[in-house]
Amino acid sequence: MLVSEGLPTDEMAPKLVIGAATVHTHVYRPRHKLNVRDRAQLVSFAHSCGLL
């Protein structure tokens, strides 16, 4: 999970071979659905669920 590595959107996009706006969307959607404030809380949630 690139978000857990602390990479900004602009660095994730080339690794995933997609645009930065698409990365932003793919990070925003689970944050919104899980009602978490930021990327750090998203990573914490993933860790507590055993996804990391």
PyRosetta script that sets phi, psi and omega in degrees:
from pyrosetta import init, pose_from_sequence

init()
pose = pose_from_sequence("MLVSEGLPTDEMAPKLVIGAATVHTHVYRPRHKLNVRDRAQLVSFAHSCGLL")
pose.set_psi(1, 110.5)
pose.set_omega(1, -176.1)
pose.set_phi(2, -64.5)
pose.set_psi(2, -28.2)
pose.set_omega(2, 178.6)
pose.set_phi(3, -62.9)
pose.set_psi(3, -38.1)
pose.set_omega(3, -178.8)
pose.set_phi(4, -68.7)
pose.set_psi(4, -19.8)
pose.set_omega(4, 176.6)
pose.set_phi(5, -80.8)
pose.set_psi(5, -7.4)
pose.set_omega(5, 177.9)
pose.set_phi(6, 81.2)
pose.set_psi(6, 16.4)
pose.set_omega(6, -179.0)
pose.set_phi(7, -73.7)
pose.set_psi(7, 138.7)
pose.set_omega(7, 174.3)
pose.set_phi(8, -73.9)
pose.set_psi(8, 163.6)
pose.set_omega(8, -178.4)
pose.set_phi(9, -53.5)
pose.set_psi(9, -42.5)
pose.set_omega(9, -177.6)
pose.set_phi(10, -65.1)
pose.set_psi(10, -25.3)
pose.set_omega(10, 177.8)
pose.set_phi(11, -89.0)
pose.set_psi(11, -26.5)
pose.set_omega(11, 178.5)
pose.set_phi(12, -73.0)
pose.set_psi(12, -37.3)
pose.set_omega(12, -174.2)
pose.set_phi(13, -55.3)
pose.set_psi(13, -50.7)
pose.set_omega(13, 179.7)
pose.set_phi(14, -64.6)
pose.set_psi(14, -33.8)
pose.set_omega(14, 179.1)
pose.set_phi(15, -66.1)
pose.set_psi(15, -31.8)
pose.set_omega(15, -179.6)
pose.set_phi(16, -94.9)
pose.set_psi(16, -6.7)
pose.set_omega(16, -178.7)
pose.set_phi(17, 58.0)
pose.set_psi(17, 46.4)
pose.set_omega(17, 175.0)
pose.set_phi(18, -139.4)
pose.set_psi(18, 169.7)
pose.set_omega(18, -179.4)
pose.set_phi(19, -77.3)
pose.set_psi(19, 157.7)
pose.set_omega(19, -179.8)
pose.set_phi(20, -61.4)
pose.set_psi(20, -36.2)
pose.set_omega(20, 178.7)
pose.set_phi(21, -64.7)
pose.set_psi(21, -35.7)
pose.set_omega(21, 178.3)
pose.set_phi(22, -68.8)
pose.set_psi(22, -40.0)
pose.set_omega(22, 176.5)
pose.set_phi(23, -60.8)
pose.set_psi(23, -46.6)
pose.set_omega(23, 179.7)
pose.set_phi(24, -55.9)
pose.set_psi(24, -45.0)
pose.set_omega(24, 179.7)
pose.set_phi(25, -62.9)
pose.set_psi(25, -43.3)
pose.set_omega(25, -178.0)
pose.set_phi(26, -70.9)
pose.set_psi(26, -21.4)
pose.set_omega(26, 174.3)
pose.set_phi(27, -86.1)
pose.set_psi(27, -38.1)
pose.set_omega(27, -176.4)
pose.set_phi(28, -67.1)
pose.set_psi(28, -43.5)
pose.set_omega(28, -174.0)
pose.set_phi(29, -58.3)
pose.set_psi(29, -51.7)
pose.set_omega(29, 177.9)
pose.set_phi(30, -66.0)
pose.set_psi(30, -33.5)
pose.set_omega(30, 176.8)
pose.set_phi(31, -59.9)
pose.set_psi(31, -45.0)
pose.set_omega(31, -178.9)
pose.set_phi(32, -67.1)
pose.set_psi(32, -45.4)
pose.set_omega(32, -177.6)
pose.set_phi(33, -67.2)
pose.set_psi(33, -34.1)
pose.set_omega(33, -179.6)
pose.set_phi(34, -89.8)
pose.set_psi(34, -4.0)
pose.set_omega(34, 178.5)
pose.set_phi(35, 57.9)
pose.set_psi(35, 49.3)
pose.set_omega(35, 175.7)
pose.set_phi(36, -107.7)
pose.set_psi(36, 149.8)
pose.set_omega(36, -173.1)
pose.set_phi(37, -71.0)
pose.set_psi(37, -44.9)
pose.set_omega(37, -170.9)
pose.set_phi(38, -149.7)
pose.set_psi(38, -177.1)
pose.set_omega(38, -177.9)
pose.set_phi(39, -64.2)
pose.set_psi(39, -36.8)
pose.set_omega(39, -179.8)
pose.set_phi(40, -62.2)
pose.set_psi(40, -42.4)
pose.set_omega(40, 179.2)
pose.set_phi(41, -69.4)
pose.set_psi(41, -32.5)
pose.set_omega(41, 175.9)
pose.set_phi(42, -64.0)
pose.set_psi(42, -43.3)
pose.set_omega(42, 178.4)
pose.set_phi(43, -65.6)
pose.set_psi(43, -41.7)
pose.set_omega(43, 177.8)
pose.set_phi(44, -61.1)
pose.set_psi(44, -41.6)
pose.set_omega(44, 178.1)
pose.set_phi(45, -62.8)
pose.set_psi(45, -45.3)
pose.set_omega(45, 180.0)
pose.set_phi(46, -62.4)
pose.set_psi(46, -40.3)
pose.set_omega(46, 179.2)
pose.set_phi(47, -65.6)
pose.set_psi(47, -43.1)
pose.set_omega(47, -178.3)
pose.set_phi(48, -67.7)
pose.set_psi(48, -23.2)
pose.set_omega(48, 177.8)
pose.set_phi(49, -90.4)
pose.set_psi(49, -2.2)
pose.set_omega(49, 178.8)
pose.set_phi(50, 82.3)
pose.set_psi(50, 17.8)
pose.set_omega(50, 180.0)
pose.set_phi(51, -82.7)
pose.set_psi(51, -16.7)
pose.set_omega(51, 179.2)
pose.set_phi(52, -115.5)
pose.dump_pdb("model.pdb")
